[in-house]
């Protein structure tokens, strides 16, 4: 068994691990969306997931190993998605109805398998917040990419933090129930999920991606230094 989460991590035992992933928080702006410099989500929309193909992993070690041959942003972090047990059924049903290949998610969440509880997730992570997700035709969507944020803010009085995440389980439950009662979203079963983050930067054999241009050498010809 993988070592348990430290006791100070506030994650109930009735949560199941969906899987691990590596992502880079992104700046988010736009009409009808929360404004944040570090949007964090488990969905396939709005932020970069690494690697782009096969971005779900069964263990933290597998996720980190997959990033070693990549050139990874210094902002990339390891995450785990946890789903309340009572909401797993709808998530799994949508995966099976889509007929897509999700071996990691199904291995963890299928009621016929041995679901891994939140207490069996690797140690040293910390919960950063909740979001509302839905699976549709091979993609895990967030409620933010379905133009629901402004309506949710007005109808339910919910708000998101600096990461675009909901503050607690109750807020996520309300948004999921409200989204499922609507008829103008993607044909998905919306469910609440909690995100666990690890602070350690992702290691890469290629080193982190740099955004600052290299300083030109004084020995270079002037015309090379300005190109």
N, C-alpha and C positions, 0 to 999 in steps of 0.2 A: 504494500500500500504506500502511496505517496504521503509524505509528511503533512500533517494537518496545518490549517491556518492558525496563526497565533490567536489567543483568546480575545484580544482587543478588537479583532475584525468582526464587525457587527453583521454577520450573515447567518440567517436561520438555517437549521439543519434540513428543513424541507425544501431547500433549494438544490437543484441538480446542475452539474457542470455540463454545458453544451460543448465547449471546446476552447482551445487557446488560439490566439491570433496575434500578429504583430501589426501595428498601425502607426501612422504619423498624424498627430492632431493637425487640423487645418483651420485656416481663417475662414469664417463664414459670414457673408453679407448677402443681402438680397431682400426683395419685397416679400413680406410674409414670413420671414425667417428670423430667428434670434441672431443678434450680432455677437460674435465671439471670435477671439483670436486663437482658441485651442479647442475647436470642436472635436469631441471624442465619441465614437459610435462603433458598435459591432456590425453595423449594416455594410453592405457592399456599395453604398452610395455616399457621396459627399467627401470622403477622405480616402487616402491611399492605404491599401492593405498590402502586406508583403508576405510571401511573393504574390504576384498578381494572380497566378494560377495555383489552385490548391492552397488557399490561405487559412484553412482550418486545420488544427493539429490536435492530436490526442493527448500529448504531453507538452509541458513547457520546454523540455529538452529538445523535442522534435522541432518546435517552432524556432527556437534559437539556432539550431543547426542549419535549418533551411535558409537562414539569413546570412550565414557566414560567407558564402560566395558572392553576395550582393553588395552593391555600394549603397549603404544605408544612411539615411538622414540622422543627424545627431539627436533629433527629436523623437525618433521611433522608440516605442516601448512595447513590452509584452503585456497582453491583456488576457483575461478569461471572462467568458459570458456565463452567468448563472441564471437559471430559469426556475421560478416557483413550480413545484411538482404538479400542482393542480392545473398549470397552464401548458404543460409539456405535450399533452395529447393533441391539442389543436395544431401545435407547431409540427409535430411528427406527421399528423394526417396531411398537412399541406405539402410536406416534403414528398410523401408517398404519392399524393395525387399528381404532383408535378412530374413524377417519374425521373427525377434528376439523381445524380450520383452524389450522395452526401454520407460517405462511410463514417466520417468522424462524428458528425452530429447524431446520426442514427445509433452508432455504437454507444454513445453516452446517454441518449435520451429515450430510445425506444423502450417501452415498458416491458418488452420481451427480453431485453438485455439487462445487464447489470449496471444500472445507473450509478454514476459516481456522485456522491453527495458533496455539498460545498465544503464540508470539513475535510475532504480528501484532496483538495486543491493544494498546489505547492505553497510552501510557507513564504513569509515576508511580503506578501502582497497586501494592498489596502483597498477597500471599497471606495470608489470615487463617485458613484451615483447610479441612478436608474434611468432607463429609457424604454420606449415602446416600439416593438419590432413586429414585422410580419413577413412571412416567406411566400414569394410568388414566382413561379416558373424559374427556379434556380437562383433567385436573388433574395437576399435578406434585406428588406427595406426598413427604414426608420420612419416614424410618423412625421418627422420634419420634412422629408422629401416628398410627402403626399399633400402638401399645402394645408396641413391641419394645425399648424402652430398658432396662427392668429385666432382661428375659431376656438381652439382649446383655451387660449388665454382669456378670451372674452366669455365663452360659455361656462368654463369651469373655474376660472380664476387661477389657473396653474401657471407657473413660470419656470424658466430653466436657469441654470447657473452659468459660470464663465466657460464651461465646457459644453453647453447645450444639453445638459442632463437634468432630469427631474430630481427633486431633493430627497424623496423617500418612496417607499413601497406603496403607500396609500395613494400618492399622487399618480404613480404609474398605473395602478389598478384602475383608478378613475378614468384616466386617458384611454386605456385599453378598452374598457367597457363602452365608453362613449364612441370610440372609433369603430368598434364592432357593430354598434347600433346604426351607424350611418350607411348610406348606400352609394356614396360618391368617392370611395377609396379603392385602392387595388383590391382584387378578390383574395384577401389574405385574412387569416385569423390573427388579430393583433394581440400581443401578449407583453407583459412587463418582463424586463430583464435587468439584472444588476451587473455592473462592470467592476472587475478587480484589476488593478494596475500594479506593475512592478516598476520601481524607480530607476533601476539599473539600465543605463544605455545599452542598446543592442550591439553586440560585437560583430565586426565584419573584417574579413581578411583584406578588403580593399580600402578600409578606412571610411570615415563618415563623409557624406556629401558636404562640400563647402559651397557657400553662397557668395563669398568675397573673392574677387579676381586676384590672381597672384600679383605680387609687386614686381614691376619690371626691373630687370637688372640695369644698373647704370652703364655697364659695358656694352649693352645692346645699341645698335644704330638707332637714331631718333625715330626713323620711320617705322621700325619694328615696335618701339615702345608705345606708339599711339594707335597701333592696329588692334 
